[in-house]
Amino acid sequence: MYRILLKILKTGLLTEPFPPEPPDAPSPFLPVARSLSIRHVDAGSCNACELELHAMSGSYYAPERQGIRFVASPRHADLLLVTGPVTCHMEEALKDTHEAMASPKAVLAVGDCACNGGVFRGSPAVRNGVDGQFPGAAKISGCPPSPNDILAALKAMTRSDQEEPPASS
């Protein structure tokens, strides 16, 4: 046990520094003004983007402090988050998931594969990303994109250009 403790002390910290909070970020102890419920669909990826999503979902980045959460049902979701190229087998399921969502709804493609097919582009087994199914989808490029990039895009989707309506007395 002493040997392990010495190795830990000798090695030191191997984690990256905590991302800085923007000055206008809400306090984690106050309820957020906006929230975002996300339904994630893996449309045939290599799972690199899912690993980044799992990393982003942990306590290090803490998206739930900012009102960003993943839900199991598309009926509870505001955003459809797609990873991986849309395979022929997942095309119909992806459309059904989008149709099951209540309006207003948005689509976000995470990673090069979801954006335009990535390394799988041109394969007869894929539909080359979400462009054909959802032309107005927001996109985060990268193979895979970092948790900081994903979280920044999700935060940007929750911002409102207008002020919050005043609370009624």
Summary of the structure (lengths in Angstrom):
residues: 169
radius of gyration: 18.8
end to end distance: 62.2
largest distance: 64.2
contacts: 459
relative contact order: 0.17
helix: 34%
strand: 15%
